[in-house]
Amino acid sequence: MPFAIIPFLLLIIPVLEIAVFILVGNLIGLWPTLALVVLTAIVGSFLLKRQGLGTLRRIQAETNAGRVPARELVDGVMIMAAGILLLTPGLVTDTIGFLLFVPGIRSSIRSFISKRVVVMAQGGGTTGFGRGGGGQEWPRRRAPDVVDLSGDDYHRRPDPGSPWRGEEKDGGPSNRTIH
């Protein structure tokens, strides 16, 4: 989407919201319309929490399995956008927000975007986030090589070939300057 359309959207969306608010207010009345806006915000926050936590669990599962959680990350972004739209007062934004909570609609949006976007995965490989649950495998993290020694197991001995050797004080190198 070109950035030139953003100022147009910032103008048209509030005008559209006001027009729809007036039309719905004429049909069902002022107080039911206001109650509808508040109710959509409450339901939206509930859906945001429920679907957001589910998506977070799927992201963690994909990551733990060593796969790129591209599909889940895109779903997470759309769920977050849905929550923001539902918390924004207005019936048009609420409708768009509720539509983003529907998995089938998110899938359609994801496939539309995946045809136009290439995701670069770690290591320079590419993956389309519309395929499967990810694509490229991440390199497995190795456990660090840790050797746990006690004070009795470790002894520091000066290296006779080192130019920094000198008189030892408390097991450390000397403060003598070498020329």
Phi, psi and omega in degrees: 000125180295146182292341180293341181279341183299312178299325177297316179295322179295337177270316187284324183296313177298323178295317178296319178299316180297316181297315180293321179299318179294316180297313180292322178298323176292327182283314186246351179104164184294306186295317175297327178293315177296320178296323178297319179295317179293317180298319179295326177293319180293312179296321179297319179292324176295313179295322179299314181295313184294307182286328178295316178293322176297319178293321178298319177297319179293323177298315179296320180295317179295318180295316179296331178280356178085017180252155176285122182275048187300312182299316182292324178294319178295318176300319179298319178295318180292324177294319178296318178297321178298317178297318178296317179296323180286332178278344176281126181296129178149147184276329178290313179296326177296319179297314178297319179298315178296323178296325179289343176279348180278119184302322180296321179290319176300320179297318178296317178296317180299316180292325176298315181289321185296337177284345184244354185232139174246130181259128177270120180269170179302135180094004176087355178285162179246154175211142174267129185283359178274352184260129173053216179257012183157231180180269185289141177281140173277150174295138179292140175280133177270149175292141181294147177280105183242130174243119182263113181243146173270175180297330180284335182278341187244128176228132179267127177240138180294145177271115183294339180272358183275136177289348182265002181290156180182200180292131180272134174233123179054035176081002181248172179290159180283165179267013183289141179271133179260131180252000000 
